[in-house]
Amino acid sequence: MSVAHQIVDVLVSGVIAGFSAFVLSAAAPRFAVTIGVILASMYYFSRNPWGSQDGDALNRRIDDLYERYLPF
């Protein structure tokens, strides 16, 4: 995995954390950031954030998408 792929993974994780914290801040303001960080960590560390049975295929599709748009 290249550095560019890792940077994009970090950016996607940041978007997941920020969006989920923003959405959850209305319902659970004290736990919104914690839940956002947990969801972002689930994506970043597993890249199979929702536990699908075909996690390897999902990760391959994400890598193929990165290869298409990140030339390095």
C-alpha positions as CSV (number, residue, x, y, z in Angstrom):
1,M,0.0,0.0,0.0
2,S,1.4,3.3,-1.0
3,V,1.7,6.4,1.1
4,A,-1.0,8.1,-1.1
5,H,-3.4,5.2,-0.3
6,Q,-2.8,5.6,3.4
7,I,-3.3,9.4,3.2
8,V,-6.6,8.9,1.5
9,D,-7.6,6.3,4.1
10,V,-6.8,8.8,6.8
11,L,-8.9,11.5,5.0
12,V,-11.8,9.2,4.6
13,S,-11.6,8.2,8.3
14,G,-11.6,11.9,9.2
15,V,-14.7,12.5,7.0
16,I,-16.5,9.6,8.7
17,A,-15.5,10.9,12.2
18,G,-16.6,14.4,11.4
19,F,-19.8,13.6,9.7
20,S,-20.9,11.1,12.3
21,A,-20.0,13.4,15.2
22,F,-22.0,16.2,13.6
23,V,-25.0,14.0,13.0
24,L,-24.9,12.4,16.4
25,S,-24.3,15.7,18.3
26,A,-28.1,16.4,18.2
27,A,-29.0,13.1,19.8
28,A,-26.0,12.3,22.1
29,P,-23.8,15.4,22.4
30,R,-21.6,13.9,25.1
31,F,-20.8,10.8,23.1
32,A,-20.8,12.1,19.5
33,V,-17.1,12.5,19.2
34,T,-16.4,9.2,20.9
35,I,-18.7,7.3,18.5
36,G,-17.3,9.2,15.5
37,V,-13.8,8.2,16.4
38,I,-14.9,4.6,16.9
39,L,-16.5,4.5,13.5
40,A,-13.5,6.1,11.8
41,S,-11.2,3.6,13.6
42,M,-13.3,0.7,12.4
43,Y,-12.9,1.9,8.8
44,Y,-9.2,2.7,9.0
45,F,-8.0,-0.4,10.8
46,S,-10.2,-2.9,9.1
47,R,-11.4,-1.2,5.8
48,N,-14.4,-3.4,6.3
49,P,-16.4,-1.2,8.5
50,W,-19.7,-2.9,8.5
51,G,-18.6,-6.5,8.8
52,S,-19.7,-7.8,5.5
53,Q,-18.9,-11.4,4.7
54,D,-17.0,-10.5,1.6
55,G,-14.5,-8.1,3.2
56,D,-11.6,-9.1,1.0
57,A,-13.6,-8.3,-2.1
58,L,-14.6,-4.9,-0.6
59,N,-11.0,-4.1,0.2
60,R,-9.9,-5.1,-3.3
61,R,-12.6,-2.8,-4.8
62,I,-11.4,0.1,-2.6
63,D,-7.8,-0.6,-3.7
64,D,-8.8,-0.7,-7.3
65,L,-10.6,2.7,-6.9
66,Y,-7.4,4.1,-5.4
67,E,-5.3,2.7,-8.2
68,R,-7.6,4.3,-10.8
69,Y,-7.5,7.8,-9.3
70,L,-4.1,7.9,-7.5
71,P,-1.4,7.3,-10.1
72,F,1.4,6.9,-7.5
